[in-house]
């Protein structure tokens, strides 16, 4: 009994440690004080400044760039990661599968600064052969984000593949489906929750990334680099940045809740049908 209470208390402390700063930021997005240590009264000035302030054009330009990079990198990573996960799962040799899985984890445990410098060198070499102008420079950042998002997609899809029954795929082939039809009609729907979770995680990581983006960005701003630019050398974060960060957190939280809710509804419907 005492052990359960201690475990629950420790878990509660972890949650407080993780989410209290975010909650504090959301609370102070509804005040016009520049400091996080004093409450200046409830107001929507931060949100008004976000949408109508002098920096609103730059903020929404950075938001547009971030959305383009995040969606593009997430889609590419989801496709590549899903294909790679299906390929890894089909490998029969346990040693080969373990080696490939370990290699997949290297980008996740590797230092971001090492990845950023490596990508800068790579793109510098490629730039001698391919000249990119204007907004096409965004391709560098998209490819950079794909490199660290794809392993997370694989990490989300592989468990779903291991839980799925391979006999269903074989039955689809016996019933006349081609391998491609069986893949789209049987395998993909079965692992769809893992694919969606990998997409959302990739999108979140893309929005969140600063180090790799800062090293490879050229001629435009994303949200992470713009927030750093606004907060660099200052003791407080602009009110508009607090409002923007709060909106992003609520949107991502809503997407995660929506995706995690779907499998439960699906399971309950299947159980009711069996009864």
BAPA-814175 format. One line per 8 residues: number of its first residue (from 1); their letters; for each residue x, y, z of C-alpha. Coordinates in steps of 0.1 Angstrom, whole numbers, plus 5000, padded with zeros to 4 digits. Each point is the difference from the previous one (the first is absolute). Layout:
BAPA-814175
NUM	A	X Y Z; ...
***
This chain:
BAPA-814175
1	XXXXXXXX	5000 5000 5000; 5028 5024 5010; 5019 4991 4968; 4970 5008 4978; 4996 5034 5017; 5037 5008 4995; 4998 4990 4963; 4969 5021 4995
9	XXXXXXXX	5017 5030 5017; 5031 4997 4979; 4979 4997 4969; 4981 5031 5010; 5032 5019 5006; 5013 4990 4965; 4968 5013 4984; 5002 5032 5020
17	XXXXXXXX	5037 5005 4990; 4992 4994 4963; 4967 5019 4996; 5002 5028 5026; 5022 5022 4978; 4976 4996 4971; 4970 5007 5022; 5018 5031 5014
25	XXXXXXXX	5007 5012 4964; 4964 4996 4990; 4988 5019 5031; 5024 5028 4994; 4988 5002 4964; 4969 5017 5014; 5018 5029 5015; 5019 5030 4986
33	XXXXXXXX	5029 4999 5024; 5034 4994 4984; 5012 4980 5029; 4991 4964 5012; 5004 5010 5036; 4971 5025 5004; 4964 4999 4989; 4989 5031 4982
41	XXXXXXXX	4963 4993 4999; 4979 4979 4976; 5000 5011 4964; 5001 4988 4964; 5027 5025 4990; 5025 4973 4992; 4976 4984 4975; 4991 5034 4986
49	XXXXXXXX	5037 5007 4995; 5005 4967 4984; 4973 5006 4973; 5002 5038 4996; 5034 5011 5014; 5030 5014 4981; 5016 4965 4999; 4969 4982 4989
57	XXXXXXXX	5010 4999 4964; 5034 4985 5008; 4984 4975 5024; 4975 4987 4975; 5027 4998 4973; 5021 4979 5024; 4969 4980 5008; 4993 4994 4963
65	XXXXXXXX	5036 4989 4995; 4998 4977 5030; 4968 4984 4988; 5014 4994 4965; 5032 4984 5014; 4982 4981 5027; 4973 4985 4978; 5024 4993 4971
73	XXXXXXXX	5026 4983 5023; 4973 4981 5019; 4984 4986 4968; 5034 4990 4986; 5011 4985 5033; 4967 4981 5004; 5002 4984 4966; 5037 4991 5004
81	XXXXXXXX	4996 4989 5036; 4970 4978 4992; 5017 4984 4971; 5031 4994 5020; 4981 4986 5030; 4982 4975 4977; 5033 4990 4985; 5016 4996 5034
89	XXXXXXXX	4971 4980 5013; 5002 4976 4970; 5037 4992 5007; 5002 4964 5013; 5035 5002 5015; 4998 5012 5036; 5036 5012 5000; 4995 5021 4968
97	XXXXXXXX	4968 5014 5014; 5018 5009 5032; 5028 5017 4982; 4977 5021 4978; 4979 5009 5030; 5031 5012 5018; 5011 5020 4970; 4966 5016 4999
105	XXXXXXXX	5004 5012 5036; 5033 5018 4993; 4984 5032 4987; 4978 5001 5031; 5028 4997 5025; 5026 5020 4980; 5006 5036 5010; 4981 5025 4980
113	XXXXXXXX	5031 5022 4996; 5018 4971 4983; 4971 4994 4977; 4997 5037 4992; 5037 5004 4991; 4999 4968 4979; 4970 5013 4981; 5017 5034 4994
121	XXXXXXXX	5030 4983 4985; 4978 4977 4979; 4979 5028 4986; 5032 5021 4995; 5013 4972 4977; 4967 4997 4982; 4998 5037 4995; 5031 4999 4978
129	XXXXXXXX	4980 4978 4976; 4965 5013 5004; 4992 5037 5004; 4968 5008 5020; 4985 5035 5000; 4973 5017 5020; 4975 4979 5019; 5014 4968 4985
137	XXXXXXXX	5027 5003 5027; 4972 4987 5023; 5007 4966 4984; 5032 4998 5021; 4981 5003 5032; 4973 4975 4989; 5026 4974 4992; 5018 5007 5033
145	XXXXXXXX	4967 4995 5019; 4993 4967 4981; 5033 4986 5012; 4990 5002 5037; 4963 4995 4996; 5000 4967 4980; 5015 4979 5029; 4971 5011 5023
153	XXXXXXXX	4975 4989 4974; 5017 4966 4998; 4999 4998 5038; 4963 5006 5000; 4990 4977 4971; 5022 4970 5010; 4980 4991 5031; 4967 5001 4981
161	XXXXXXXX	5015 4976 4974; 5012 4976 5027; 4965 5000 5015; 4983 4994 4967; 4992 4965 4988; 5020 4991 4968; 4974 4973 4992; 4975 5027 4990
169	XXXXXXXX	5024 5012 4974; 5005 4965 4987; 4963 4994 5000; 4995 5031 4978; 5026 4986 4976; 4981 4967 4999; 4968 5018 4993; 5014 5016 4969
177	XXXXXXXX	5016 5032 5011; 5033 5010 4985; 5027 5009 5025; 4994 5037 4994; 4962 4996 5005; 5006 4980 5032; 5024 5027 5012; 4975 5028 4995
185	XXXXXXXX	4968 4982 5011; 5014 4978 5028; 5034 5011 5014; 4996 5038 4998; 4966 5002 5017; 5012 4977 5027; 5031 5021 5008; 4983 5033 4994
193	XXXXXXXX	5000 5012 5036; 5038 4995 5001; 5004 5019 4967; 4979 5029 5013; 5019 5001 5033; 5033 5001 4980; 4987 5028 4978; 4989 5021 5030
201	XXXXXXXX	5033 4993 5019; 5019 5010 4968; 4980 5032 4997; 5006 5009 5036; 5037 4993 4998; 5003 5021 4969; 4982 5029 5016; 5021 4996 5032
209	XXXXXXXX	5034 4997 4983; 5024 5030 5003; 5036 4988 4998; 4999 4982 4967; 4976 5027 4985; 5022 5028 5011; 5031 4985 4984; 4983 4992 4967
217	XXXXXXXX	4976 5029 4996; 5008 5028 4975; 4980 5030 4991; 4968 4993 5020; 4988 4994 5035; 4981 4972 5017; 4981 5003 5034; 5029 4985 5020
225	XXXXXXXX	5026 5023 4984; 4977 5031 5002; 4992 4993 5037; 5038 4997 5007; 5006 5032 4981; 4973 5019 5020; 5012 4985 5034; 5037 5001 4994
233	XXXXXXXX	5018 5023 5025; 4967 5008 5018; 4988 4989 5035; 4964 4995 4989; 4981 4986 4970; 4978 5023 4980; 4963 4996 5009; 4991 4991 4964
241	XXXXXXXX	5025 4971 5002; 4983 4987 5031; 4966 5001 4983; 5013 4983 4969; 5017 4972 5020; 4968 4995 5020; 4980 4996 4968; 5025 4975 4986
249	XXXXXXXX	4999 4979 5032; 4962 4999 5000; 4998 4990 4964; 5026 4972 5003; 4984 4988 5032; 4966 4998 4982; 5015 4980 4971; 5017 4976 5024
257	XXXXXXXX	4967 4995 5019; 4981 4995 4968; 5024 4974 4987; 5003 4981 5032; 4962 4999 5003; 4994 4982 4966; 5014 4966 5008; 4979 4998 5032
265	XXXXXXXX	4968 5008 4981; 5009 4974 4974; 5007 4973 5026; 4968 5007 5018; 4980 4998 4968; 5016 4967 4991; 4992 4986 5034; 4964 5011 4997
273	XXX	4998 4983 4966; 5013 4967 5013; 4975 5000 5028
***
